[in-house]
Amino acid sequence: MLDRMEAKTDRDVTTTMDMASLPNDTTAERVPQLRAAGRGAVSNPKVRFDSYGASPFDDGWDTLTQDIGDLARLDTTLTRDATRSAISWNASPDLGFDRAVNPYRGCEHGCVYCYARPTHAYLGLSPGLDFETKLIFKPEVAELLEKELRKPGYTAKTLALGSNTDPYQPVERTLKLTRAILEVLDRYNHPVGIVTKSSGVLRDLDILSSMAKRSLARVHISITTLDAKLARVMEPRAATPARRLHAIAELTRVGVPTGVLAAPMIPALNDAELENILEAAAKAGARHAGYILLRLPLELRQIFEAWLNTNFPQRAKHVLSLIRQTRDGELNDPRFHRRFSGQGVYADLLTRRFTRAARQFGFGEAKTQLDCDRFAIPAGATAPAPAQMSLF
């Protein structure tokens, strides 16, 4: 359930609105380009669950063949998520965790390649520009998490922050939901693994360094490119590559086990930087490394292709061809054990390159194991009251 709630956050975040009042923008169906300053996607495909659609119509002014150019700035809107749970569970064999907390749905970073974009369709919103401008947030996420940790029989395992959208996206500076989550996990001695591409994680060095001393925290910083210009086009509101390397250095300095994710690697766009990314991260102090090959599920295929044709028109055909070579002729292969690495000659070569570079730059160390045995309900905390009284 999503409720109306007002919130003043960052410089370009506006008052929230009812979900029912959020239009499903189908403008992308009618114009070839839809660019907005500071945003990643150049399209806003319709929601796949909608039973209606829009058909292009020429009004006599050649509107279908004109590029409308840059739109006015699109402000960010926040809508309150009133769901009554905090932890999401998964049984995926591809992931190293079975539980996660996501304080936000949608992400202001605007990364055009983000695999989480299609999840916005479940909210009745487009995975395109809506994903990065119409955010859903959980103001009570810390309280809900604490209730779930107190439930009888709960067993602690590493909880992921950043598995769907970035926990340190720009609105976190004001809302501080991620910090509230960490405060709960700190009190309960609950292990946490964080993935982010934001230097905003440094705000919480006090909590993370304290948890790291108890083997309760690790962080992975995602670095897609070292080229600031390319990063600005691919991920317009994320921290610059230099700031992400600085975050690795600072986290390492205070004793937080930190790794780097070269993700996603995009054929013929940023893949040539794989070794340089790992080398730079190693020099900054990263102890672990990983990579993921670009995958384009559902609407992300259309969003990425539109972005590619807008920003790299001469290279677009080659990029898409290489992606298809790794996905059995398609732009996505959702099968477990293949979706992150792909298959074929190109995918195998990328794997060998990563393995060699990881060994060369000292990433042979296994991922830091967190301590799940310290988990305990703090003194004075009580289990939540049952939702219904027993009949016996």
C-alpha positions as CSV (number, residue, x, y, z in Angstrom):
1,M,0.0,0.0,0.0
2,L,1.3,3.4,-0.9
3,D,0.1,6.5,1.0
4,R,0.3,10.2,0.4
5,M,3.0,11.9,2.4
6,E,4.9,15.1,2.1
7,A,8.7,15.1,2.2
8,K,11.3,17.8,1.5
9,T,14.6,16.3,0.7
10,D,17.2,17.3,-1.9
11,R,17.4,20.4,-4.1
12,D,15.2,18.8,-6.9
13,V,12.9,16.6,-4.9
14,T,9.3,17.6,-4.8
15,T,6.3,16.8,-2.7
16,T,5.1,13.3,-3.0
17,M,1.8,12.3,-4.5
18,D,-0.7,9.4,-4.5
19,M,0.3,6.5,-6.6
20,A,-3.1,6.7,-8.3
21,S,-2.2,10.2,-9.5
22,L,1.1,9.1,-11.2
23,P,0.5,9.0,-14.9
24,N,2.0,6.2,-17.1
25,D,4.0,8.4,-19.5
26,T,3.9,6.9,-23.0
27,T,5.7,9.8,-24.6
28,A,8.6,7.5,-25.5
29,E,6.3,5.6,-27.8
30,R,5.7,8.8,-29.9
31,V,9.1,10.4,-30.2
32,P,12.5,9.1,-31.1
33,Q,14.4,10.8,-28.2
34,L,13.4,12.0,-24.8
35,R,16.4,13.5,-23.1
36,A,16.2,15.2,-19.6
37,A,19.1,17.0,-18.0
38,G,20.8,14.9,-15.3
39,R,18.8,11.7,-16.2
40,G,20.0,8.5,-17.7
41,A,17.2,6.9,-19.7
42,V,16.1,8.6,-22.9
43,S,12.8,6.8,-23.0
44,N,9.8,5.9,-20.8
45,P,8.3,2.7,-22.1
46,K,4.8,1.9,-21.0
47,V,4.1,-0.5,-18.2
48,R,4.0,-4.1,-19.4
49,F,1.0,-4.9,-17.2
50,D,-1.2,-2.2,-18.7
51,S,-4.0,-3.4,-20.9
52,Y,-3.9,-0.2,-23.0
53,G,-1.3,1.4,-25.1
54,A,-0.6,4.5,-27.2
55,S,-0.2,4.5,-31.0
56,P,2.0,7.1,-32.8
57,F,-0.1,9.8,-34.6
58,D,1.2,12.5,-36.9
59,D,-0.8,15.7,-36.4
60,G,0.5,17.2,-39.6
61,W,3.4,19.0,-38.0
62,D,6.0,16.2,-38.6
63,T,6.1,15.6,-34.9
64,L,7.0,11.9,-35.4
65,T,10.2,12.7,-37.3
66,Q,11.5,15.6,-35.1
67,D,13.9,15.2,-32.2
68,I,12.4,17.3,-29.4
69,G,15.8,17.7,-27.8
70,D,16.3,18.3,-24.1
71,L,13.3,18.4,-21.8
72,A,12.9,20.7,-18.9
73,R,14.5,19.4,-15.7
74,L,12.5,16.5,-14.3
75,D,12.2,16.8,-10.5
76,T,12.3,13.7,-8.2
77,T,9.0,12.8,-6.5
78,L,8.8,10.7,-3.3
79,T,5.9,8.4,-2.5
80,R,5.6,6.7,0.9
81,D,5.6,2.9,0.9
82,A,3.4,1.6,3.6
83,T,4.1,-2.1,3.3
84,R,4.5,-3.8,6.7
85,S,7.6,-5.8,6.1
86,A,11.3,-4.9,5.6
87,I,13.1,-8.1,4.7
88,S,12.8,-9.6,1.2
89,W,13.9,-13.2,0.7
90,N,15.3,-15.1,-2.3
91,A,16.4,-18.6,-3.1
92,S,18.6,-17.7,-6.1
93,P,21.7,-19.9,-6.5
94,D,23.4,-17.0,-8.2
95,L,23.4,-14.8,-5.1
96,G,25.5,-15.0,-2.0
97,F,22.7,-14.1,0.3
98,D,19.1,-15.1,1.0
99,R,17.8,-11.9,2.5
100,A,17.9,-8.1,1.8
101,V,16.5,-4.8,2.8
102,N,15.8,-2.1,0.3
103,P,14.7,1.2,1.8
104,Y,14.0,2.6,-1.7
105,R,12.4,1.5,-4.9
106,G,13.7,3.3,-7.9
107,C,17.1,5.0,-8.0
108,E,18.1,8.6,-8.7
109,H,21.5,7.5,-9.9
110,G,19.9,6.9,-13.3
111,C,22.2,4.2,-14.4
112,V,20.9,3.3,-17.8
113,Y,22.0,-0.4,-17.6
114,C,20.4,-1.0,-14.1
115,Y,18.8,-4.5,-14.0
116,A,16.4,-3.3,-11.3
117,R,14.5,-1.0,-13.7
118,P,11.9,-3.6,-14.7
119,T,10.8,-3.9,-11.1
120,H,9.2,-0.4,-11.3
121,A,6.5,-1.9,-13.6
122,Y,5.1,-3.7,-10.5
123,L,4.2,-0.3,-9.1
124,G,2.4,0.8,-12.2
125,L,5.4,3.0,-13.2
126,S,7.6,3.0,-16.3
127,P,11.1,1.4,-15.9
128,G,12.5,4.3,-17.9
129,L,12.5,7.9,-16.6
130,D,9.9,7.0,-14.0
131,F,12.4,4.6,-12.3
132,E,14.9,7.5,-11.7
133,T,12.4,10.3,-11.0
134,K,9.5,8.6,-9.1
135,L,10.9,7.0,-6.0
136,I,9.1,4.9,-3.4
137,F,10.6,5.0,0.1
138,K,9.9,3.2,3.4
139,P,10.0,5.7,6.3
140,E,9.4,3.0,8.9
141,V,11.9,0.5,7.5
142,A,14.2,0.5,10.6
143,E,11.3,-0.2,12.9
144,L,9.9,-2.9,10.7
145,L,13.3,-4.5,10.4
146,E,13.7,-4.6,14.2
147,K,10.3,-6.3,14.6
148,E,11.4,-9.0,12.1
149,L,14.7,-9.6,13.9
150,R,12.9,-10.1,17.1
151,K,10.6,-12.8,15.8
152,P,11.0,-16.2,17.6
153,G,13.1,-18.5,15.6
154,Y,14.9,-15.9,13.5
155,T,18.4,-17.0,12.5
156,A,20.9,-14.5,11.4
157,K,22.7,-14.6,8.1
158,T,24.3,-11.8,6.1
159,L,21.7,-9.3,5.1
160,A,22.3,-7.4,1.8
161,L,21.9,-3.7,1.4
162,G,21.9,-2.5,-2.2
163,S,20.7,-5.7,-3.8
164,N,18.1,-3.9,-5.9
165,T,18.6,-0.1,-5.7
166,D,21.4,1.9,-4.2
167,P,21.0,2.4,-0.4
168,Y,23.1,5.6,-0.7
169,Q,21.4,7.3,-3.7
170,P,21.1,11.1,-3.3
171,V,17.8,11.2,-1.3
172,E,19.5,9.2,1.4
173,R,21.5,12.3,2.4
174,T,18.2,13.7,3.8
175,L,16.0,10.7,4.6
176,K,18.8,8.7,6.3
177,L,16.9,5.4,6.0
178,T,20.0,3.4,5.4
179,R,21.7,4.8,8.4
180,A,18.7,3.9,10.5
181,I,18.9,0.3,9.2
182,L,22.6,0.1,10.1
183,E,21.9,1.4,13.6
184,V,19.4,-1.5,14.1
185,L,21.9,-4.1,12.7
186,D,24.6,-2.7,14.9
187,R,22.6,-3.1,18.1
188,Y,21.6,-6.6,17.2
189,N,25.1,-7.6,16.1
190,H,23.6,-8.6,12.7
191,P,26.0,-9.0,9.8
192,V,25.5,-6.8,6.7
193,G,26.9,-6.7,3.2
194,I,26.6,-3.4,1.3
195,V,26.9,-2.8,-2.5
196,T,26.9,0.9,-3.6
197,K,28.4,3.2,-6.2
198,S,28.1,6.2,-3.9
199,S,30.8,7.9,-1.8
200,G,27.9,8.6,0.6
201,V,28.7,5.4,2.3
202,L,31.5,7.3,4.1
203,R,28.9,9.2,6.1
204,D,28.4,5.9,8.1
205,L,32.1,5.1,8.7
206,D,31.5,5.3,12.5
207,I,28.9,2.5,12.4
208,L,30.6,0.4,9.7
209,S,34.1,0.5,11.4
210,S,32.6,-0.5,14.7
211,M,30.7,-3.4,13.1
212,A,33.8,-4.4,11.1
213,K,35.7,-4.9,14.3
214,R,33.2,-7.5,15.2
215,S,33.3,-9.1,11.7
216,L,29.8,-7.8,11.0
217,A,30.2,-5.6,7.9
218,R,31.7,-5.6,4.4
219,V,31.3,-3.2,1.5
220,H,31.6,-3.6,-2.3
221,I,31.9,-0.4,-4.4
222,S,30.7,-0.7,-8.0
223,I,33.0,0.9,-10.5
224,T,31.9,0.7,-14.2
225,T,34.5,3.0,-15.7
226,L,37.4,5.2,-14.8
227,D,36.3,7.7,-17.5
228,A,34.4,10.5,-15.8
229,K,32.8,11.6,-19.1
230,L,31.5,8.1,-19.9
231,A,30.3,7.7,-16.3
232,R,28.4,10.9,-16.6
233,V,26.5,9.6,-19.6
234,M,25.9,6.0,-18.2
235,E,25.2,6.9,-14.6
236,P,24.5,10.6,-14.4
237,R,23.9,11.1,-10.7
238,A,26.3,8.5,-9.2
239,A,29.6,9.5,-7.6
240,T,32.5,10.1,-10.0
241,P,34.9,7.2,-10.4
242,A,37.5,9.1,-8.5
243,R,35.2,9.5,-5.5
244,R,34.4,5.8,-5.5
245,L,38.1,5.0,-5.4
246,H,38.4,7.4,-2.5
247,A,35.6,5.6,-0.8
248,I,37.4,2.3,-1.1
249,A,40.6,3.9,0.4
250,E,38.7,5.4,3.3
251,L,36.7,2.3,4.1
252,T,39.9,0.2,4.0
253,R,41.7,2.8,6.2
254,V,39.2,2.3,9.1
255,G,39.3,-1.5,8.8
256,V,36.1,-2.2,6.8
257,P,36.7,-5.1,4.4
258,T,36.1,-3.6,1.0
259,G,35.9,-5.0,-2.5
260,V,35.2,-3.7,-6.0
261,L,32.6,-4.8,-8.5
262,A,33.5,-4.1,-12.2
263,A,29.8,-4.2,-13.1
264,P,28.4,-4.3,-15.6
265,M,30.9,-4.9,-18.3
266,I,29.4,-3.7,-21.5
267,P,30.9,-5.1,-24.7
268,A,32.6,-2.5,-26.9
269,L,31.8,0.2,-24.5
270,N,33.6,-0.2,-21.1
271,D,34.9,-3.7,-21.3
272,A,38.4,-2.6,-22.3
273,E,38.8,-1.0,-18.9
274,L,38.3,-4.2,-16.8
275,E,42.0,-4.6,-15.9
276,N,42.5,-0.8,-15.3
277,I,39.5,-0.8,-12.9
278,L,40.8,-3.7,-10.9
279,E,44.3,-2.2,-10.7
280,A,43.0,1.2,-9.5
281,A,40.8,-0.5,-6.9
282,A,43.7,-2.6,-5.7
283,K,45.9,0.4,-5.3
284,A,43.0,2.1,-3.3
285,G,43.0,-0.9,-0.9
286,A,40.2,-3.2,-2.2
287,R,40.6,-6.8,-1.1
288,H,38.0,-8.6,-3.1
289,A,36.8,-8.2,-6.7
290,G,34.0,-9.4,-9.0
291,Y,32.5,-8.6,-12.3
292,I,29.1,-9.0,-14.1
293,L,28.4,-9.0,-17.8
294,L,25.6,-6.7,-18.9
295,R,22.2,-8.3,-18.9
296,L,19.0,-6.7,-20.4
297,P,15.8,-8.2,-18.9
298,L,12.4,-7.1,-20.0
299,E,12.0,-3.4,-20.7
300,L,15.7,-2.8,-20.1
301,R,16.3,-4.0,-23.6
302,Q,14.3,-1.2,-25.1
303,I,15.6,1.4,-22.6
304,F,19.3,0.5,-23.2
305,E,18.9,0.3,-27.0
306,A,17.3,3.7,-27.2
307,W,20.0,5.2,-25.0
308,L,22.7,3.5,-27.1
309,N,21.3,4.8,-30.3
310,T,21.1,8.3,-28.8
311,N,24.6,8.5,-27.3
312,F,26.7,6.1,-29.4
313,P,24.8,5.7,-32.7
314,Q,27.9,4.5,-34.6
315,R,28.7,1.9,-32.1
316,A,25.2,0.7,-31.2
317,K,24.9,-2.1,-33.7
318,H,28.3,-3.6,-32.7
319,V,27.5,-3.4,-29.0
320,L,24.2,-5.2,-29.4
321,S,25.7,-7.8,-31.7
322,L,28.3,-8.7,-29.0
323,I,25.7,-8.9,-26.3
324,R,23.7,-11.3,-28.4
325,Q,26.8,-13.5,-28.9
326,T,26.9,-14.0,-25.1
327,R,23.1,-14.6,-24.7
328,D,22.3,-17.3,-27.3
329,G,21.3,-14.7,-29.9
330,E,19.1,-12.7,-27.5
331,L,19.8,-9.6,-25.4
332,N,19.1,-11.5,-22.1
333,D,19.4,-15.0,-20.8
334,P,17.6,-15.4,-17.4
335,R,18.9,-18.9,-16.7
336,F,20.6,-19.4,-13.3
337,H,24.4,-19.8,-13.5
338,R,24.5,-18.0,-16.9
339,R,22.8,-14.7,-16.5
340,F,25.7,-12.9,-14.8
341,S,28.6,-14.2,-16.9
342,G,27.0,-15.2,-20.3
343,Q,28.5,-17.8,-22.5
344,G,30.4,-18.1,-25.8
345,V,33.8,-16.9,-27.0
346,Y,33.4,-13.3,-25.9
347,A,32.1,-14.3,-22.4
348,D,34.8,-16.9,-21.9
349,L,37.5,-14.3,-22.9
350,L,36.1,-11.8,-20.4
351,T,36.2,-14.5,-17.6
352,R,39.8,-15.3,-18.4
353,R,40.8,-11.6,-18.4
354,F,39.1,-11.1,-15.1
355,T,40.8,-14.2,-13.5
356,R,44.2,-13.2,-14.8
357,A,43.9,-9.5,-13.6
358,A,42.5,-10.5,-10.2
359,R,45.5,-12.8,-9.7
360,Q,47.9,-10.1,-11.0
361,F,46.5,-7.4,-8.7
362,G,46.3,-9.5,-5.5
363,F,42.6,-10.3,-5.4
364,G,43.2,-14.0,-4.6
365,E,41.9,-13.6,-1.1
366,A,38.5,-15.2,-0.4
367,K,35.6,-12.9,0.3
368,T,35.6,-11.9,4.0
369,Q,33.3,-14.1,6.0
370,L,31.0,-12.4,8.5
371,D,30.2,-13.6,12.0
372,C,26.6,-14.7,12.2
373,D,27.0,-16.2,15.7
374,R,27.1,-12.8,17.5
375,F,23.4,-12.0,16.7
376,A,21.4,-11.4,19.9
377,I,18.3,-9.4,20.8
378,P,19.5,-6.4,22.9
379,A,18.7,-6.4,26.6
380,G,15.3,-4.9,27.2
381,A,14.0,-5.7,23.7
382,T,10.9,-7.9,23.5
383,A,9.4,-10.0,20.8
384,P,6.5,-8.3,18.9
385,A,3.0,-9.1,20.1
386,P,1.3,-11.8,18.0
387,A,-1.1,-10.5,15.4
388,Q,-3.9,-12.7,16.7
389,M,-4.6,-14.3,20.0
390,S,-4.5,-18.0,20.3
391,L,-7.8,-20.0,20.6
392,F,-6.2,-22.5,23.0
